[in-house]
Amino acid sequence: MTRADRKPDPGPAPDADMATLHLRCGSDIRKTLSVGGFGGGFLEYSDPVCQGPVPEAGDLLSLRARF
């Protein structure tokens, strides 16, 4: 357990020479990215209505709310 709890030393960040923004549909890997040695910013994009119909036209918001 002690070995598993140690923070790895991944060396230089794989994205150190780039302006990086990590986009994610949740924050589940936010901490893991930094533990893994990745730098850059983090932007969580969460869609609370990620399920349901997507019509070609019409009032998407009302239709998804009803769903």
LOKOL-460675 format. One record per residue (C-alpha): residue number from 1; residue in three letters; x, y, z. Coordinates in Angstrom, 3 decimals, always signed. Layout:
<recs>
REC num residuo     east    north       up
REC NUM     ALA        X        Y        Z
...
</recs>
This chain:
<recs>
REC num residuo     east    north       up
REC   1     MET   +0.000   +0.000   +0.000
REC   2     THR   +2.836   +2.381   +0.772
REC   3     ARG   +4.268   +1.887   -2.687
REC   4     ALA   +0.887   +2.480   -4.326
REC   5     ASP   +0.418   +5.722   -2.379
REC   6     ARG   +3.669   +7.282   -3.587
REC   7     LYS   +3.453   +9.965   -6.228
REC   8     PRO   +5.256   +8.845   -9.378
REC   9     ASP   +8.075  +10.908  -10.824
REC  10     PRO   +7.080  +11.105  -14.477
REC  11     GLY   +9.872  +13.507  -15.421
REC  12     PRO   +9.110  +16.592  -17.480
REC  13     ALA   +5.462  +17.212  -18.315
REC  14     PRO   +4.587  +15.676  -21.698
REC  15     ASP   +2.935  +18.964  -22.631
REC  16     ALA   +5.555  +21.265  -21.107
REC  17     ASP   +6.557  +22.791  -24.442
REC  18     MET   +2.959  +23.489  -25.517
REC  19     ALA   +0.156  +25.786  -24.412
REC  20     THR   -2.256  +23.068  -23.315
REC  21     LEU   -5.883  +23.129  -22.267
REC  22     HIS   -7.366  +19.828  -21.153
REC  23     LEU  -11.087  +19.730  -21.996
REC  24     ARG  -13.123  +17.107  -20.208
REC  25     CYS  -16.789  +16.219  -19.815
REC  26     GLY  -16.295  +15.972  -16.062
REC  27     SER  -13.632  +16.533  -13.447
REC  28     ASP  -12.881  +12.871  -12.748
REC  29     ILE   -9.324  +12.982  -14.134
REC  30     ARG   -8.365  +16.522  -13.105
REC  31     LYS   -6.179  +15.426  -10.188
REC  32     THR   -4.835  +12.427  -12.091
REC  33     LEU   -3.534  +14.689  -14.858
REC  34     SER   -1.361  +16.609  -12.419
REC  35     VAL   -0.254  +13.433  -10.616
REC  36     GLY   +0.711  +12.037  -14.028
REC  37     GLY   +2.869  +15.081  -14.689
REC  38     PHE   +0.664  +16.919  -17.166
REC  39     GLY   +0.556  +20.691  -16.989
REC  40     GLY   -1.673  +23.216  -18.642
REC  41     GLY   -5.149  +24.386  -17.855
REC  42     PHE   -8.261  +22.331  -17.258
REC  43     LEU  -11.772  +23.100  -18.423
REC  44     GLU  -14.680  +20.937  -17.393
REC  45     TYR  -17.635  +20.965  -19.756
REC  46     SER  -20.577  +19.206  -18.156
REC  47     ASP  -23.839  +18.749  -20.027
REC  48     PRO  -26.544  +18.026  -17.452
REC  49     VAL  -28.892  +16.919  -20.237
REC  50     CYS  -26.517  +14.634  -22.104
REC  51     GLN  -29.302  +12.151  -22.873
REC  52     GLY  -32.471  +12.608  -24.832
REC  53     PRO  -33.694  +13.544  -28.277
REC  54     VAL  -31.810  +15.944  -30.487
REC  55     PRO  -34.151  +17.282  -33.173
REC  56     GLU  -32.963  +18.804  -36.414
REC  57     ALA  -35.008  +21.917  -35.723
REC  58     GLY  -37.262  +23.340  -33.068
REC  59     ASP  -36.965  +24.290  -29.442
REC  60     LEU  -34.226  +21.995  -28.210
REC  61     LEU  -34.291  +23.340  -24.654
REC  62     SER  -38.019  +22.725  -24.141
REC  63     LEU  -37.880  +19.291  -25.746
REC  64     ARG  -34.907  +18.205  -23.604
REC  65     ALA  -36.557  +19.614  -20.450
REC  66     ARG  -39.664  +17.535  -21.114
REC  67     PHE  -37.523  +14.452  -21.666
</recs>
